[in-house]
């Protein structure tokens, strides 16, 4: 029996170890020219936002965990504060306040607490399938509505990921049957119709076997408005596309650099950055969706360009196990 997790196609470009620029630079293709992708009716200015480090204490963590029925003593770790009850647990990242809940018994079809040969004594029997996509989406939307986030912005649907298992067919050797056992529905923060990408903008609802809500992730802190910055047009921003990709290539390891990029869509939005001290900055950006031909293969990708010269796009930070704001990896095996 195999467990697998499928992700959406859109990927965010992140920094890696420093490498050498691609010979001659990347080729950028903008079908129809920059004016073809001009974003219409942009405002003259937009505010920037800041987010201080989290000050969530043990009492707040315990109260938030109880919303999901997880009650117990708060355990303080280096990165997380956590509460465990049976096979359910609730985590709150100490630096940012991002929270993650998971009901392992629900995810594993009521078998996580049984004894067997798998990790944590869980049996390796089959798991019931999650409801179909439409039904699962309705359940996730209803759950989100009942646990609506507070503060600036609204939650808009972003994408769906799937967790499944493949089970061998004993009657037909070499054949297997696959089914989806959990669906993750991701939502992003929209500020006056502009989507915020990156930190401070994700809610995930996990719908498991028989339609049970088996997980929840929220990185939705309070945004503090700062001064307004003047925007440049998207055509001017696209004029710096090649220079931006060549610069990003200088941060990528050989074998992963971008050889060419075809622009498919440009949208005005926001992007968030996590600072070493746990504070965060949110600035306007042009999110450019396109097809990136990397040295290790093509994929759909988003690259961010400066929308306000007074608040330029920063270099991506190399991934760190201590800093990224993201849910712990899903339990792909039992």
NORMOHU-V492875 format. One record per backbone hydrogen bond with DSSP energy under -0.5 kcal/mol. NH is the residue of the N-H (numbers start at 1). CO is the residue of the C=O. E is the energy in kcal/mol with one decimal. If there is no record, write none. Layout:
nh->{NH,NH}
co->{CO,CO}
e->{E,E}
This chain:
nh->{2,4,6,11,13,15,16,19,25,27,28,29,29,30,31,33,36,37,37,38,46,48,49,50,51,54,61,62,63,64,65,66,67,67,68,69,70,71,75,75,76,77,77,81,82,83,85,88,89,90,91,92,93,94,97,99,100,101,102,103,104,104,107,108,109,110,111,111,114,118,119,121,122,123,130,131,136,137,138,139,140,141,142,143,144,145,146,147,148,154,156,156,158,159,161,162,163,164,165,166,167,169,170,172,175,177,179,181,181,182,183,184,185,185,186,186,187,188,189,190,191,192,194,195,196,197,197,199,201,202,203,204,205,206,207,207,208,208,210,211,212,214,214,215,216,217,218,219,224,225,226,229,231,232,237,238,239,240,241,244,245,246,247,248,249,250,251,252,252,256,259,259,260,261,262,263,263,264,265,267,269,270,271,272,273,275,275,278,280,281,282,283,285,286,287,287,288,288,289,289,290,291,292,292,293,293,294,294,295,297,299,301,302,303,305,307,311,312,319,323,324,326,332}
co->{166,164,162,300,302,317,251,250,22,259,26,27,261,28,29,30,33,33,34,35,229,227,282,224,280,95,57,58,59,60,61,62,63,64,65,66,65,69,73,82,74,75,80,92,75,90,88,85,102,83,100,81,98,79,93,218,91,216,89,214,87,102,103,104,106,105,105,108,111,122,334,118,119,111,180,208,132,133,134,135,136,137,138,139,140,141,142,143,145,190,154,188,186,186,184,6,182,4,179,2,177,175,168,169,172,167,165,163,179,163,207,161,183,205,159,184,203,156,196,154,194,190,191,193,189,195,270,272,198,219,187,217,185,215,183,205,206,212,129,208,209,206,212,206,101,204,99,202,50,223,48,46,44,307,233,234,235,237,238,240,241,242,243,244,245,246,248,248,249,253,257,293,293,27,291,29,261,289,289,287,285,195,283,197,281,273,279,275,51,273,49,271,269,305,267,285,286,303,265,287,301,262,290,299,260,291,292,297,257,294,292,290,11,288,286,284,308,309,15,320,320,324,330}
e->{-2.0,-2.5,-3.4,-0.7,-1.1,-0.6,-1.0,-1.1,-2.0,-2.4,-0.5,-0.5,-3.1,-0.5,-0.5,-2.8,-1.1,-0.5,-1.3,-1.4,-1.9,-1.9,-2.5,-2.2,-2.4,-2.5,-2.2,-2.6,-2.1,-2.6,-2.5,-1.8,-0.8,-0.6,-1.4,-1.8,-2.0,-0.8,-0.5,-3.3,-0.5,-0.6,-2.9,-2.5,-2.6,-2.2,-2.9,-2.3,-2.2,-2.5,-3.0,-2.5,-3.4,-2.8,-2.6,-2.5,-2.6,-3.2,-2.3,-2.9,-1.9,-0.7,-2.3,-2.4,-1.2,-4.2,-0.5,-0.6,-1.1,-2.0,-0.5,-1.6,-1.7,-0.6,-2.9,-0.5,-2.8,-2.5,-1.9,-1.9,-2.5,-2.8,-2.2,-2.3,-2.5,-2.3,-1.8,-1.2,-0.9,-2.1,-0.5,-2.8,-3.2,-1.0,-2.5,-1.7,-3.3,-2.8,-2.1,-2.4,-2.9,-2.8,-0.7,-0.9,-2.3,-2.9,-1.9,-2.0,-0.6,-2.0,-2.7,-2.7,-0.5,-2.6,-3.0,-0.6,-2.9,-2.8,-0.5,-2.9,-3.2,-0.7,-1.7,-0.5,-3.1,-0.6,-2.7,-0.6,-0.7,-1.5,-2.0,-2.6,-2.1,-2.5,-3.0,-0.6,-0.6,-3.5,-1.6,-1.8,-1.5,-2.1,-0.8,-1.1,-2.2,-2.4,-2.6,-3.0,-2.6,-0.6,-3.4,-2.8,-2.6,-2.9,-1.8,-2.7,-1.2,-1.7,-2.0,-2.1,-2.4,-2.8,-2.0,-2.5,-2.7,-1.2,-1.5,-0.6,-0.8,-2.0,-0.5,-3.2,-1.1,-2.4,-2.1,-2.7,-0.6,-2.8,-2.0,-1.9,-2.9,-2.7,-2.3,-2.3,-2.6,-0.5,-3.2,-2.2,-2.5,-1.8,-2.6,-2.2,-2.4,-2.2,-2.9,-0.6,-0.6,-2.8,-2.4,-0.7,-2.3,-1.9,-0.7,-2.8,-2.8,-0.5,-0.9,-1.7,-2.1,-1.7,-2.1,-2.7,-1.9,-2.2,-2.3,-0.8,-2.8,-0.6,-0.8,-0.6,-1.5,-0.9,-1.4}
